[in-house]
Amino acid sequence: MNFTLIFSIIISAFIVFKLKEISTRNNLNVAENKRLIIVSGLIILFFVTNITLPYPQSLYWFILFGVLLVSSILSIDILKKEFLRFKTLKPKEIVVNILFYSLFFTSIHLYI
């Protein structure tokens, strides 16, 4: 259980760090910043409930899709800005980003 707690804290810290980086990179206003905080809170809450509560796996998939839907609706304009930034990267940086995030999500999925 201690490793699970440490792993969830590391994931939460990484999510907060990346969203803070997105906020400063895009010079978000107060309303967009609040929406980004809500999105990060939803994602972190999902990870915490997935680790701590013993519900069936199908319920967690339903909750995950709900969290992703609400998060994308709240931050669609921020996602557009990040996608435009992603398209301007060099091909090597694009490949590194895709590989890193796919490895990150795969390791989270395998562990949780």
Sequence and secondary structure as in RCSB ss.txt:
>XXXX:A:sequence
MNFTLIFSIIISAFIVFKLKEISTRNNLNVAENKRLIIVSGLIILFFVTNITLPYPQSLYWFILFGVLLVSSILS
IDILKKEFLRFKTLKPKEIVVNILFYSLFFTSIHLYI
>XXXX:A:secstr
 HHHHHHHHHHHHHHHHHHHHHHHHTT  HHHHHHHHHHHHHHHHHHHHHHHS   HHHHHHHHHHHHHHHHHHT
HHHHHHHHHHHHTS HHHHHHHHHHHHHHHHHHHHH 
